[in-house]
Amino acid sequence: MRLTRCFSPAPLQAGRLVTLPAAAGTHVTRVLRLRTGAALTLFDGRGGEYAARLLGSDPDGVGVRVEVGEPRPIERESPLRVCLLQGLARGERMDWIVQKATELGVAVIVPFRGEHSVVQLDAAAAARRVVHWRAVAISACEQCGRNRLPEISAIAPLASALRAMAEAADQPRETLRLLLSPQAQQSMAARLATLPTHGAVSLLVGPEGGLSDAEQHDARQYGFQSVRLGPRVLRAETAPLAALATIQALVGDFI
């Protein structure tokens, strides 16, 4: 029987009592109808997971308490570090991309505004959207078994995102940078075959309107190489997920 998994924003330690986030507490008590004493699995995003036991509502009645049990040094991360630079997609399409990219093992998601982006957000709306996507990623980790959360960057123009990526201190030196384009001559499979051992992959996917010529030029200046998945043009929410599945199947941890 699979145990219910919950993310704890508070650091976990055996023997500690923690209060679940409101949404998680409501889910386990009102949706799943778990009773006091029920077993859970907790993780805090720092690696590994913990056995836990449901204690019920806290004394103030504003949350659900659990007792943290023994640690389990379990990791389900892909050995391949993948960074997805994703052009903003409309509404639930972006939620879908974040959710499924998390399930597919992406380590970093960089949402960006492109010149042809349909979605236009002011600073406040952009900040709210990133908070929402992080919640989507947490939920996906709870479902798929990951114990580490993917990093989701603040929304920025593509040029800024490319510059920040190049300047990142933790950027692996042997990184294969791929620009998904239906007009590319080389296949993704052929390019992935050149990935060095212990390398990493950065995948750039444009928004619904695609990337402008200037944006593609900028990406190539940062070492991105155009690749295609096949002869068909994929939708904005299909393309990154098909590409990520291909990457994991060919050089990641899909068997």
C-alpha positions in Angstrom: 0.0 0.0 0.0 1.4 3.4 -1.0 1.6 5.9 1.8 0.4 9.5 1.4 3.3 11.9 0.7 3.3 15.5 2.0 5.8 18.3 1.7 6.9 20.1 4.8 8.4 23.6 4.4 9.8 23.2 7.9 13.1 21.2 8.2 12.4 17.6 9.3 14.1 15.7 12.1 13.1 12.4 13.7 11.0 13.0 16.8 10.0 16.5 15.9 6.3 17.6 15.8 5.4 19.6 12.7 2.3 21.2 11.4 1.4 20.5 7.8 0.7 23.3 5.4 -3.0 24.2 5.3 -3.7 22.6 1.9 -1.9 19.4 2.8 -3.7 19.2 6.2 -7.1 19.7 4.5 -6.2 17.0 1.9 -5.3 14.3 4.4 -8.1 14.9 6.9 -11.0 16.0 4.7 -10.3 14.5 1.3 -8.5 11.3 2.2 -10.2 11.2 5.6 -7.1 9.8 7.3 -7.6 9.3 11.1 -5.2 9.9 14.0 -2.4 7.4 13.9 -2.4 7.0 10.1 1.0 6.6 8.5 2.4 9.3 6.2 5.6 10.0 4.3 7.1 13.5 4.7 9.9 15.3 2.7 11.3 18.8 3.1 13.0 19.2 -0.3 16.5 18.8 1.2 16.8 15.1 0.2 15.5 11.9 1.6 12.1 11.4 3.2 10.7 10.5 6.7 8.2 8.2 8.1 5.5 10.1 10.0 2.3 9.6 12.0 -0.8 11.7 11.9 -1.6 13.3 15.3 -4.7 15.3 14.4 -5.4 19.1 14.8 -3.0 21.2 16.7 -4.2 22.8 20.0 -5.3 26.0 18.2 -7.3 24.1 15.7 -5.6 25.9 12.8 -3.5 23.0 11.4 -2.8 19.3 11.4 0.1 18.0 13.4 2.3 15.0 12.5 5.1 13.3 14.4 8.2 12.8 12.4 9.7 9.3 12.5 12.7 7.6 11.1 14.6 9.1 8.1 14.7 7.2 4.8 17.7 8.1 2.6 15.7 7.6 -0.6 16.4 9.6 -3.8 14.5 9.5 -7.0 16.4 12.3 -8.9 17.6 11.8 -12.4 21.4 11.5 -12.7 21.1 13.9 -15.6 20.7 17.6 -14.6 18.2 19.1 -17.0 17.4 22.8 -17.1 14.2 23.8 -19.0 14.0 27.3 -20.4 10.3 27.6 -21.2 8.5 30.4 -23.0 5.4 31.5 -21.2 2.3 29.5 -22.3 -1.3 30.6 -21.6 -3.2 29.7 -18.5 -3.3 26.0 -17.6 -0.9 25.1 -20.3 2.0 26.5 -18.3 0.7 24.7 -15.2 0.7 21.4 -17.2 4.3 22.0 -18.4 5.5 22.7 -14.8 3.7 19.7 -13.4 4.9 17.2 -16.1 8.4 18.6 -16.3 8.7 18.0 -12.5 7.5 14.4 -13.0 10.0 14.0 -15.8 12.9 15.0 -13.4 13.8 18.5 -14.5 16.1 20.2 -12.0 15.5 23.8 -13.0 12.6 25.6 -14.8 13.3 29.0 -16.2 10.1 30.7 -17.5 10.7 33.5 -19.8 8.9 36.2 -21.8 9.6 36.1 -25.5 9.1 38.7 -28.2 6.2 36.6 -29.5 4.7 35.6 -26.1 0.9 35.8 -26.0 1.0 36.0 -22.2 1.9 39.5 -20.8 2.1 39.9 -17.0 2.9 42.9 -14.9 5.5 42.5 -12.0 2.9 41.6 -9.4 1.1 39.1 -11.5 4.4 37.5 -12.6 5.4 37.0 -9.0 2.1 35.4 -8.1 2.3 33.1 -11.0 5.8 31.9 -9.9 4.4 31.2 -6.4 1.6 29.2 -8.0 4.0 27.2 -10.2 6.1 26.3 -7.1 2.9 25.0 -5.5 2.2 23.0 -8.7 5.8 21.5 -8.5 5.4 20.6 -4.8 2.2 18.7 -5.6 3.9 16.9 -8.5 6.8 15.9 -6.2 4.3 14.6 -3.7 2.7 12.5 -6.4 5.7 11.2 -8.3 8.0 10.4 -5.4 10.7 13.1 -5.8 12.2 14.3 -2.5 13.9 17.4 -4.0 11.9 20.3 -5.5 12.9 21.7 -8.9 14.1 25.3 -8.8 11.7 27.7 -10.6 13.2 31.0 -11.5 11.4 34.4 -11.6 10.0 35.3 -15.0 12.4 37.3 -17.1 13.0 38.3 -20.8 14.8 35.6 -22.7 18.0 37.7 -23.0 18.1 38.1 -19.2 17.4 34.4 -18.6 20.2 33.4 -21.0 22.7 35.7 -19.3 21.8 34.5 -15.8 22.2 30.9 -17.0 25.6 31.6 -18.3 26.7 33.3 -15.2 25.3 30.7 -12.7 28.0 29.4 -10.4 26.4 25.9 -10.4 26.2 25.6 -14.2 27.9 22.3 -15.1 30.8 22.9 -17.5 29.9 20.0 -19.8 26.4 21.2 -20.7 24.7 20.4 -24.0 22.4 23.3 -24.9 19.5 22.5 -27.2 17.1 24.8 -29.0 13.9 23.0 -30.0 13.0 24.0 -33.6 10.8 22.2 -36.2 13.0 23.8 -38.9 16.3 22.3 -37.5 18.2 19.9 -39.7 19.7 17.8 -36.9 17.6 15.5 -34.8 17.7 15.7 -31.0 18.8 12.0 -30.8 21.9 12.7 -32.9 22.8 15.7 -30.8 22.3 13.9 -27.5 24.7 11.2 -28.7 27.4 13.8 -28.3 26.7 14.5 -24.6 29.8 14.0 -22.5 29.8 11.6 -19.6 28.5 13.3 -16.5 27.2 16.1 -18.7 24.0 18.2 -18.3 21.3 19.4 -20.7 19.7 22.8 -21.1 16.6 22.8 -23.2 15.1 26.0 -24.7 11.5 25.9 -25.9 9.7 28.9 -27.2 6.1 30.2 -26.5 3.1 29.7 -28.7 4.3 32.3 -31.1 7.7 30.8 -31.3 11.1 32.5 -31.0 12.0 35.6 -33.1 15.0 35.4 -35.4 16.8 37.8 -33.0 16.1 35.5 -30.0 17.3 32.4 -31.9 20.5 34.3 -32.7 21.0 35.3 -29.1 20.5 31.7 -28.0 23.1 30.5 -30.5 25.5 33.1 -29.1 25.2 31.3 -25.8 25.9 27.9 -27.3 22.4 26.6 -28.1 22.2 24.3 -31.1 18.9 23.9 -33.0 17.4 20.4 -33.0 14.1 18.8 -34.0 12.0 16.0 -32.6 10.3 15.0 -35.8 8.5 16.3 -38.9 5.4 17.6 -37.1 5.0 21.0 -35.4 4.1 20.3 -31.8 2.0 22.6 -29.6 3.7 24.7 -26.9 2.6 22.4 -24.1 3.5 19.2 -26.0 6.9 20.1 -27.3 8.8 20.5 -24.0 7.4 17.3 -22.5 8.1 15.2 -25.6 11.6 16.6 -25.6 12.1 15.9 -21.9 10.9 12.3 -22.2 13.2 11.8 -25.2 16.2 13.2 -23.2 15.4 10.9 -20.2 15.0 7.9 -22.5 18.2 8.4 -24.4 20.6 9.8 -21.8 18.7 9.9 -18.5 17.1 7.4 -16.2 14.2 6.0 -18.3 14.7 2.3 -19.0 
